[in-house]
Amino acid sequence: MCSKIDKTDAEWQAELTPEQYRVCRQKGTEPAFTGQYYAFKEQGVYRCGCCGEPLFRSDEKYDSGSGWPSFWQPIAPDALATHEDASHGMQRTEVVCRACGAHLGHVFPDGPRPTGLRYCINSVSLAFEPGGSGAPEPERTPL
């Protein structure tokens, strides 16, 4: 993983589309079933849409029925950071890119085996790299 990326709000706003900025820097959410990757089936690596860090592999993506791309584990244990999120009258766990702090979505304890986790991620916070490896093979959670 690369070192921490520190940019001003103005720099992020100049680099991102208005929708990327709203979701990734202002903790917004794209509407369910509208993002380009929710039903996407290509093989490759999903990178942070803000800084390009590898976050998820297509092998760990599954159809959760939620309307957002869902993954059962990140590409590497240190790719993401989590924070408690009590916004909107709910108790959730926010997922951010560890390198740049971009809001990606939330993680829930209702995913498939082997982890039981569902990383529910906004498409606009991702950039897809076809066939890319992204990072060394992660340690797999045993069944």
Summary of the structure (lengths in Angstrom):
residues: 143
radius of gyration: 14.2
end to end distance: 26.6
largest distance: 45.2
contacts: 425
relative contact order: 0.24
helix: 17%
strand: 28%
